[in-house]
Amino acid sequence: MEAALLVPGICLLLVYTVFFTLYVHDYAVCAHAALESGIKGVYRDGAGASQKEQNIEADLEQKLSQRLLWMKEKQVEVQVSPVRVRIRISGGGSYFPKERIEVERTIYRTAPCETIRRSRWLKE
């Protein structure tokens, strides 16, 4: 009697652990890909905002298509302004259709070389 209740419970726990691990993996991949693509796209290189948005979206699509395990239906939104780059990735998988991953990252444009020069910590 105990094995009839215990074995299905352990199997169910293992299955949920695997699905949770896939979910957490895809969330981490989305967060890292958003930051990595955003940092590459935040620097001023003479390209316009629409060109930067297209470059970031293409880079994200490439990274996400290679690394995602659970998420099948993904939407990528990129907004580039003179002050910041905002990246939003959302989507769901086939195992738990109601559960969705939503990652939003904002990377601010700065001039790091100018900031370092003005801080005078290099002279000390």
Secondary structure as GFF3:
##gff-version 3
##sequence-region A 1 124
A	DSSP	alpha_helix	2	42	.	.	.	ID=ss1
A	DSSP	alpha_helix	49	67	.	.	.	ID=ss2
A	DSSP	beta_strand	71	80	.	.	.	ID=ss3
A	DSSP	beta_strand	84	93	.	.	.	ID=ss4
A	DSSP	beta_strand	100	108	.	.	.	ID=ss5
A	DSSP	alpha_helix	112	119	.	.	.	ID=ss6
###
